[in-house]
């Protein structure tokens, strides 16, 4: 589980996002970082038992740095106010579908899928959905999937059909998507629950067929 001190550190960081404050509170950061790493290690170990593609991935390959890249951002705050971990067959630096866990006070969530794939992968995914729409529908309409996530996040999508697809295509609304992701919010107090890992793994199991489908598409 995530410790109260880790949540407290992130709350304080949000209010004091500066290098001076961070340097003065580095000991608290290192404690929070270690707690998050321990949690990620447990999640990854459990996840490997249900997804064989993760066997060679180490916990350090899953965790994102807390420093922000501010070179091209209007937001010049030097630090992220969350801990994020991405579990995928290539580690966090490889573009593919996978699983994600986000620790941020009042904005925690379990997620996964493939966020904003590049054009080549996006075209492959659209083709896979077009060719195997019945299978895709079965995945996203499965009872456990719906209970866990509701439906795919459809905020990022094209207005018109993508090139090469007709307006009467039965899969059109999914072919328009720019991302193929799911999310389930969790409350801050759930982070402190000793059953948190079981909940995370249960959600990851629900999305695994979607992850498999997306990776099959881009690996073809």
N, C-alpha and C positions, 0 to 999 in steps of 0.2 A: 504494500500500500504506500501511498504518498504521506509523508509526515506533515503535521501541522506547521512545523517550522519552515518547510519548503514552500507551502502556500503563503505563509506570512512573509517570507523573503520576497516572493514575486509581487505581492501587494505593495511592499515598501519600495521595491525597485520601480514599479509603475509611477509612484509618487516622486521618486528621486532618481530619475534616469540621467545620471551624469557620471563621468569617469571618477570624479573626486569622491562621490558617495560610494560608488562601487568599490574603489580601492580601499576605502575605510571599512567596508563591510565584506571584504573578500573571504574572510573565514566563514561567514554565514553562507556565502555563495558556494564555497567548496563543500560545505556540509549538505546543502540542498542538491548540488550537482551529484554528489555521491549517492544520495537517497534516490534520485531519479535514475542513475545508472543501475543501482541495485534492482529497481522496479523493472527497468527495461530488460535486464538480464533474465529475470524470472519470466517475463512475458515471452521473450524470445525462446527460452527453453521450452515453454509449454507450446508455443506456436510451431516449433520444429516438429512436434509430434503429429501435427495435422497437415503440415505443408513441407514436403520433402525438399522443395527447391531452396529452402532456407538453411540447409544443413551446414553450409560453409560460412555463413554470415556470423560475425562477431558483434557483441553489443555496441562496441565503439563505432561500427559501421552504420549504426542506426540513428545515432544521436546527432542533432544539429548544434552548431556553435551558438552561444548566446549573443555574440557580437553581431551587430547588424552591418550590412554593406550599405553605407550611406552615400556612396559616390554619385548615384543617379536618382536619389530620393529627396523629395522636399522635406521629409521627416528626418531630421538630423540626430534624433535620439540614438546614442551609441549602442544600446542594448535592447534585445528582445525582452518582452515581459512574459515569456512563456518558456516551457521546456517541451520540445517536440521530438518525436521518434518515428522514423519510417522503417517499416519492415518489408523488404522486398528482395527478390533473388539476386539483385545486383548491388545491394546496399543503397544508401541514400544518394549516391552520386550517379547511379545508372537510371536512365529513363525507362520505366516499365510500371506495370500495375502492382500494387501492394497494399499494405495495411498501415494505418497511421494512428498515433495517440497523441493528444494535445492537452498539456497541463497549463491552464491559465485561469486564475481566479475569476469566477463568473462567466467563463467562456470555455470550459473544458468540453472535449468531445472525442468520440471514437469515430474514425473515418477510414476511408480506403477507396480503392479504384485507381483511376489514372487521371491526374489533373493536367489539363491543357497539353496534350501530346503534340509533338511537332507534326508537320504536315504529312510526312511519310507514314508515321504510325497512325495518325488520325484517319488517313485514307484506308489503311488496312483494317482498322477497327470498323469503319463504316461498311466496308465490303463484307466483313465477317457478319455483321448484324443483318445486312441485306440478304446474304446467302443463307443464314441460319437464324432467321427471325423467330421461328417457333421455339427454338432452343433458348434464345435470348429472353423471350417473353416468359418462358417457364422459370428462368432464373430469377427475374425481377418480380415475378408474381408468386413465388414460393412463400408459403405462410410464414416461415421463420424469418425470411428476408424482410417481409413487410412488417412483421412485429418488431424487428430490430431497427429498421431504418425508414419505414414508410415507403419511400420510392427514391429513384435517382434524383439527384440535384439537377434541376433543369433551368437554372438561372442564366447560365452562359450558353446561348445557342444562336444559330443563324436565323435571320428573318425569312430568307428564301431557301429553297432546296439546294443542297450542295451540288456542285457541278457533276453531271453524269447521272443524276437521279430525278425522276419525274415526280410531279406534285401528287399523283395518285398512288405513290408507293406506300404500302401499308405500314412500313417502318419509318416513315418520313420524320415524325417528331423526334425519334431517337437518332436518326441520321443527321439532324440539324445540330446536335449537341457538340460543343467544343471540349467538354470534359465529361468523364464518366465516373462520377464519384457519389459516395453515400456518406451520410453523417448522422450521428446520434449524440445529442447533448447529454451531459451528465452533470449532476450537481456537485458543488464543492465538497459537501459532506460525504459523498460517495467515494471520494478519493481516499478518505480515511478508513473506509470499510475493508476489513480483512478479506472480503470476498471480491474485491475489485478485480483481481487478475482473472478470476473465473468469469466475471461479466465481460471483460475485454475479450477473452478468448472465445466466449460464446458468440459475441458480435463478429469477431473475425471469422469464425466458422460459417456464420450466415452469409458473409460476403465472399467467401472463398470461391464458390462457383463463378461469380462475376470476375474475380481476379484471374482465375484460370482461363475464362473465355477471352478476356482482353489480352492476356499474355500469349495465348495461342494465336490470336490474330496477328500480333506484331512479330511473332517468331516464325510465321509461315513463310 
